């Protein structure tokens, strides 16, 4: 009897051990639920990656959640932060969007305000121009875009910019732009162009702020974007007579020899287009000076053709044999001779269409509403 009980006990123990082994094997095959922070290896047929929440690292910039493409555009992806092509391609992928989510819009606005970037300046400028284009094409209009651009020009937006003292005033009481603006001139140039494109869409206090910062930018005689500011002010279709007078004074001031050459060329062109005959003495003096600049000469000749009289023909004919200036000479003489009244400038739409391409030669930072992804502002050393 005792022997039979031993056999039963041994068999029972064996069965229990077998059952335990079966349970362990089955449990291993079923992959039971694990704690949420423990990664699970899935089959190659369907891999699902669960992001592990991490505490945000300290940052000097605002942190705004953005989609993958926008994050790449903004340089938030470390693998592509210094690659213009990758960030440009990401921008192209969303270039035609008119309904970006608010988080993406906010992230792009934050990126515009940031002055630091892993790429070179000319690439940053091209990318930010297209970001501005993208934001301007959103429907409804992006709230805060004009304020962002004004702040960038004004030098008051960016890390560590709190408490920046008020800019010093010029002789007539108009404040000048601060000398420690954190964004490079090429980026500021784009901001000014976009503000000019937006000025007719703005009302009230915001329009006044835009005009104020454009006037201040136009007074920066040593900066190339001073001429851009002139053209942006000229875009204002609601300008009063006093504001038109202000535009004329700014243009005449920028026509002088001590001004940045790019800004000066823009001012001379605008003077011709707008019929500012007071610029004629400066234009004649420039063409009579011993030093030569082909683009400057061409624009002076063109504006003299719009503003001058028969006495100016002899002056501009001196350049008739120069291949770089001859076309402008012929057009200018034709305009002067073709006028019914020699004393009446022929400025206007025709003049704008004739001269505007000359400005593009020396000032390539021109916005284009269809230039997403660097099409309108490709850096000169664009990656291949």
C-alpha positions as CSV (number, residue, x, y, z in Angstrom):
1,X,0.0,0.0,0.0
2,X,2.8,2.3,1.0
3,X,4.6,1.5,-2.3
4,X,1.5,2.2,-4.4
5,X,1.1,5.6,-2.6
6,X,4.7,6.5,-3.5
7,X,4.0,5.8,-7.2
8,X,0.9,8.0,-7.2
9,X,2.9,10.8,-5.5
10,X,5.7,10.6,-8.0
11,X,3.3,10.6,-11.0
12,X,1.4,13.5,-9.6
13,X,4.6,15.5,-9.1
14,X,5.7,14.8,-12.6
15,X,2.3,15.9,-14.0
16,X,2.5,19.2,-12.0
17,X,6.0,19.8,-13.3
18,X,4.9,19.2,-16.9
19,X,2.0,21.6,-16.4
20,X,4.3,24.2,-15.0
21,X,6.7,23.9,-17.9
22,X,3.8,24.1,-20.4
23,X,2.5,27.3,-18.7
24,X,5.9,28.9,-18.9
25,X,6.4,28.0,-22.6
26,X,2.9,29.3,-23.4
27,X,3.4,32.5,-21.5
28,X,6.6,33.1,-23.4
29,X,4.9,32.6,-26.7
30,X,2.0,34.9,-25.8
31,X,4.2,37.9,-25.0
32,X,2.3,39.2,-22.0
33,X,1.7,42.9,-21.4
34,X,4.9,44.7,-20.2
35,X,5.3,48.0,-18.4
36,X,4.7,50.9,-20.9
37,X,8.3,52.1,-20.7
38,X,9.8,48.7,-21.7
39,X,10.4,48.4,-25.5
40,X,8.8,45.3,-27.1
41,X,10.4,43.7,-30.2
42,X,7.8,43.2,-32.8
43,X,7.9,41.0,-35.9
44,X,9.3,42.5,-39.1
45,X,5.8,42.4,-40.7
46,X,4.6,45.2,-38.4
47,X,6.9,47.4,-36.4
48,X,5.4,50.0,-34.1
49,X,7.7,52.3,-32.3
50,X,6.4,53.8,-29.0
51,X,8.0,57.1,-28.2
52,X,9.3,57.3,-24.6
53,X,8.4,60.5,-22.9
54,X,11.4,62.5,-21.9
55,X,11.8,65.7,-19.9
56,X,12.5,68.6,-22.2
57,X,16.0,69.8,-22.3
58,X,16.8,73.4,-21.3
59,X,16.6,75.7,-24.3
60,X,17.0,79.4,-25.0
61,X,14.2,79.3,-27.6
62,X,10.5,78.8,-27.5
63,X,9.6,75.2,-27.9
64,X,6.6,74.6,-30.2
65,X,5.4,71.2,-31.3
66,X,5.7,70.9,-35.1
67,X,5.1,68.3,-37.8
68,X,8.0,66.4,-39.2
69,X,8.5,68.6,-42.3
70,X,8.2,71.8,-40.4
71,X,10.7,70.5,-37.8
72,X,13.2,69.8,-40.5
73,X,12.6,73.2,-42.1
74,X,13.3,74.9,-38.7
75,X,16.5,72.9,-38.2
76,X,15.1,70.9,-35.3
77,X,16.3,67.6,-36.8
78,X,19.9,67.3,-35.8
79,X,20.7,65.0,-38.8
80,X,19.7,67.7,-41.3
81,X,20.2,70.9,-39.4
82,X,23.2,72.0,-41.5
83,X,21.9,70.6,-44.8
84,X,20.2,73.2,-47.0
85,X,19.0,70.7,-49.5
86,X,17.2,68.6,-46.9
87,X,15.5,71.5,-45.3
88,X,14.6,73.0,-48.7
89,X,13.1,69.7,-49.8
90,X,11.0,69.6,-46.6
91,X,9.7,73.1,-47.3
92,X,8.8,72.1,-50.9
93,X,6.7,69.2,-49.5
94,X,4.4,71.7,-47.8
95,X,4.9,74.7,-50.1
96,X,1.4,74.7,-51.5
97,X,-0.4,74.2,-48.2
98,X,-2.8,77.0,-47.3
99,X,-4.1,75.4,-44.2
100,X,-1.1,74.6,-42.0
101,X,-2.0,73.7,-38.4
102,X,-1.5,76.3,-35.8
103,X,1.4,74.4,-34.2
104,X,3.2,74.4,-37.5
105,X,2.6,78.1,-38.0
106,X,3.8,78.9,-34.5
107,X,6.9,76.9,-35.0
108,X,7.7,78.7,-38.3
109,X,7.2,82.1,-36.6
110,X,9.6,81.1,-33.8
111,X,12.1,80.0,-36.4
112,X,11.9,83.3,-38.2
113,X,12.6,85.1,-35.0
114,X,15.7,83.0,-34.2
115,X,19.0,84.4,-35.3
116,X,21.1,81.3,-34.8
117,X,21.2,78.5,-37.5
118,X,23.6,75.8,-38.4
119,X,23.7,76.8,-42.1
120,X,25.5,79.7,-43.7
121,X,23.9,83.1,-43.9
122,X,23.0,83.1,-47.5
123,X,21.2,79.8,-47.2
124,X,19.4,80.9,-44.1
125,X,18.2,84.0,-45.9
126,X,16.9,82.0,-48.9
127,X,15.1,79.5,-46.6
128,X,13.5,82.2,-44.5
129,X,12.3,84.1,-47.5
130,X,10.4,81.1,-48.6
131,X,9.1,80.5,-45.1
132,X,7.7,84.1,-45.2
133,X,6.1,83.3,-48.6
134,X,4.5,80.2,-47.1
135,X,3.1,82.0,-44.1
136,X,1.8,84.9,-46.2
137,X,-0.2,82.5,-48.3
138,X,-2.0,80.9,-45.4
139,X,-5.8,81.2,-45.2
140,X,-6.9,83.0,-43.1
141,X,-3.9,85.3,-42.8
142,X,-1.4,84.4,-40.1
143,X,-1.9,86.4,-37.0
144,X,1.3,87.9,-35.7
145,X,3.3,87.7,-39.0
146,X,3.5,91.4,-39.5
147,X,4.5,91.9,-35.9
148,X,7.2,89.2,-36.2
149,X,8.7,90.9,-39.3
150,X,8.6,94.3,-37.8
151,X,10.3,92.9,-34.7
152,X,13.0,91.3,-36.7
153,X,13.8,94.5,-38.5
154,X,13.6,96.5,-35.3
155,X,16.1,94.2,-33.6
156,X,13.9,93.6,-30.6
157,X,13.0,89.9,-31.1
158,X,15.3,87.0,-30.3
159,X,17.0,85.3,-27.4
160,X,18.3,87.7,-24.8
161,X,16.8,90.8,-26.4
162,X,14.6,91.9,-23.6
163,X,15.4,95.3,-22.3
164,X,17.0,96.6,-25.5
165,X,17.2,100.4,-25.2
166,X,15.2,102.6,-27.5
167,X,17.0,103.3,-30.8
168,X,18.7,106.7,-31.1
169,X,17.0,109.4,-33.1
170,X,18.2,111.1,-36.3
171,X,18.5,114.8,-36.6
172,X,14.8,115.2,-37.4
173,X,13.7,113.1,-34.5
174,X,13.0,109.8,-36.5
175,X,14.6,106.8,-34.7
176,X,17.3,104.9,-36.5
177,X,17.5,101.1,-36.5
178,X,19.7,99.8,-33.6
179,X,23.2,98.9,-34.7
180,X,23.1,95.6,-33.0
181,X,20.2,94.1,-35.0
182,X,20.6,90.3,-34.5
183,X,19.6,89.2,-38.0
184,X,22.0,89.6,-41.0
185,X,21.2,92.3,-43.7
186,X,20.0,89.7,-46.2
187,X,17.3,88.4,-43.9
188,X,16.3,92.0,-42.9
189,X,16.1,92.8,-46.7
190,X,13.5,90.0,-47.1
191,X,11.6,91.1,-44.0
192,X,11.3,94.6,-45.5
193,X,10.2,93.3,-48.9
194,X,7.5,91.2,-47.3
195,X,6.3,94.1,-45.2
196,X,6.0,96.2,-48.3
197,X,3.9,93.4,-49.9
198,X,1.7,93.3,-46.8
199,X,1.3,97.1,-46.2
200,X,-1.9,97.4,-48.2
201,X,-3.5,94.5,-46.3
202,X,-3.0,96.2,-42.9
203,X,-5.1,98.8,-41.1
204,X,-4.7,101.1,-38.2
205,X,-1.9,100.8,-35.7
206,X,-0.2,97.9,-37.5
207,X,0.1,99.8,-40.8
208,X,1.5,102.8,-38.9
209,X,4.1,100.5,-37.2
210,X,5.1,99.0,-40.6
211,X,5.5,102.4,-42.2
212,X,7.5,103.6,-39.2
213,X,10.0,100.8,-39.4
214,X,10.3,101.1,-43.2
215,X,11.1,104.8,-42.8
216,X,13.7,104.0,-40.3
217,X,15.2,101.3,-42.5
218,X,15.4,103.7,-45.4
219,X,17.5,106.0,-43.2
220,X,20.2,103.3,-42.8
221,X,22.4,104.8,-45.6
222,X,25.2,102.3,-45.2
223,X,22.9,99.2,-45.5
224,X,21.7,97.7,-48.8
225,X,18.2,97.2,-47.5
226,X,17.7,101.0,-47.3
227,X,16.8,101.0,-51.0
228,X,14.4,98.0,-50.5
229,X,12.7,100.0,-47.8
230,X,12.1,102.8,-50.3
231,X,10.3,100.4,-52.6
232,X,8.3,98.9,-49.8
233,X,7.1,102.4,-48.8
234,X,6.2,103.1,-52.5
235,X,3.9,100.1,-52.4
236,X,1.6,101.8,-50.0
237,X,-1.5,102.8,-52.1
238,X,-3.0,104.7,-49.2
239,X,-0.1,107.0,-48.7
240,X,-1.0,110.6,-48.0
241,X,0.5,113.6,-49.7
242,X,2.7,114.1,-46.6
243,X,3.9,110.5,-46.8
244,X,4.6,110.8,-50.5
245,X,6.7,113.9,-49.7
246,X,8.6,111.8,-47.1
247,X,9.2,109.1,-49.7
248,X,10.7,111.8,-52.0
249,X,13.0,113.2,-49.4
250,X,14.2,109.7,-48.5
251,X,14.9,108.8,-52.1
252,X,16.8,112.0,-52.8
253,X,18.9,111.4,-49.6
254,X,19.8,107.9,-50.8
255,X,20.8,109.1,-54.3
256,X,24.0,110.7,-52.9
257,X,27.5,109.2,-53.4
258,X,28.1,108.4,-49.7
259,X,25.2,105.8,-49.7
260,X,25.6,102.1,-49.9
261,X,25.8,101.3,-53.7
262,X,23.0,98.9,-53.8
263,X,20.7,101.2,-51.9
264,X,21.8,104.1,-54.1
265,X,21.0,102.3,-57.3
266,X,17.5,101.5,-55.9
267,X,16.9,105.2,-55.0
268,X,18.1,106.5,-58.4
269,X,15.8,104.0,-60.1
270,X,12.8,105.0,-57.9
271,X,13.5,108.7,-58.5
272,X,13.2,108.1,-62.2
273,X,10.1,106.1,-61.9
274,X,8.4,108.6,-59.6
275,X,9.5,111.7,-61.5
276,X,11.7,113.2,-58.8
277,X,13.4,115.7,-61.0
278,X,15.3,117.1,-58.0
279,X,17.6,114.1,-58.4
280,X,18.9,115.3,-61.8
281,X,21.9,117.3,-60.4
282,X,23.1,114.2,-58.6
283,X,22.6,112.0,-61.6
284,X,24.5,114.3,-63.9
285,X,27.3,114.6,-61.3
286,X,27.6,110.8,-61.0
287,X,27.9,110.4,-64.8
288,X,30.6,113.2,-64.9
289,X,32.7,111.7,-62.1
290,X,36.0,109.9,-63.0
291,X,35.1,106.6,-61.3
292,X,32.8,104.2,-63.2
293,X,30.3,101.5,-62.2
294,X,28.4,99.9,-65.0
295,X,25.2,99.2,-63.2
296,X,25.1,102.6,-61.5
297,X,25.8,104.3,-64.8
298,X,23.1,102.4,-66.5
299,X,20.5,103.3,-63.9
300,X,21.5,107.0,-63.9
301,X,21.2,107.1,-67.7
302,X,17.8,105.5,-67.6
303,X,16.5,107.9,-65.0
304,X,18.0,110.9,-66.9
305,X,16.0,109.6,-69.9
306,X,12.9,109.8,-67.7
307,X,13.6,113.1,-66.0
308,X,16.1,115.1,-68.1
309,X,15.9,117.4,-71.1
310,X,17.7,118.0,-74.4
311,X,20.8,119.4,-72.7
312,X,21.4,116.0,-71.1
313,X,21.8,114.2,-74.5
314,X,25.4,115.2,-74.9
315,X,26.2,113.9,-71.4
316,X,24.7,110.4,-71.9
317,X,26.0,110.1,-75.5
318,X,29.5,109.8,-74.1
319,X,28.6,106.2,-73.1
320,X,27.1,105.2,-76.5
321,X,30.1,103.1,-77.6
322,X,30.1,101.0,-74.4
323,X,28.3,97.7,-74.9
324,X,27.2,97.6,-71.3
325,X,25.6,101.0,-71.4
326,X,24.6,101.6,-75.1
327,X,21.1,100.1,-74.9
328,X,20.3,102.4,-71.9
329,X,21.7,105.4,-73.8
330,X,19.6,104.7,-76.9
331,X,16.4,104.3,-74.9
332,X,17.1,107.4,-72.8
333,X,17.8,109.6,-75.9
334,X,14.6,108.2,-77.6
335,X,12.5,109.2,-74.5
336,X,14.0,112.7,-74.3
337,X,13.5,113.4,-78.0
338,X,10.1,111.8,-78.1
339,X,8.6,114.0,-75.4
340,X,6.1,116.6,-76.6
341,X,7.2,118.8,-73.7
342,X,10.9,118.6,-72.8
343,X,10.2,119.7,-69.3
344,X,7.7,117.0,-68.5
345,X,9.1,113.8,-66.9
346,X,7.9,110.5,-68.4
347,X,7.9,108.6,-65.2
348,X,5.2,106.0,-64.6
349,X,4.3,102.4,-65.4
350,X,6.4,102.2,-68.6
351,X,9.5,103.5,-66.7
352,X,9.0,100.9,-64.0
353,X,8.8,98.0,-66.5
354,X,11.9,99.3,-68.3
355,X,14.2,99.9,-65.3
356,X,13.1,97.4,-62.7
357,X,15.2,94.5,-64.1
358,X,18.4,96.6,-63.6
359,X,17.8,96.7,-59.9
360,X,17.5,92.9,-59.9
361,X,21.1,92.6,-61.2
362,X,22.5,94.2,-58.1
363,X,19.8,93.3,-55.6
364,X,18.9,89.6,-56.0
365,X,17.0,89.4,-52.8
366,X,13.6,89.7,-54.4
367,X,10.5,88.0,-53.0
368,X,8.3,85.9,-55.4
369,X,5.0,84.5,-54.3
370,X,5.7,81.3,-56.2
371,X,9.3,80.9,-55.1
372,X,8.8,78.1,-52.5
373,X,11.7,75.9,-51.7
374,X,14.4,78.3,-52.8
375,X,13.1,78.8,-56.4
376,X,13.1,82.6,-56.0
377,X,16.2,83.0,-53.9
378,X,18.7,80.2,-54.4
379,X,21.9,80.7,-52.5
380,X,24.9,81.4,-54.8
381,X,26.7,78.3,-53.5
382,X,23.7,76.0,-53.5
383,X,24.5,72.4,-52.8
384,X,24.5,70.1,-55.8
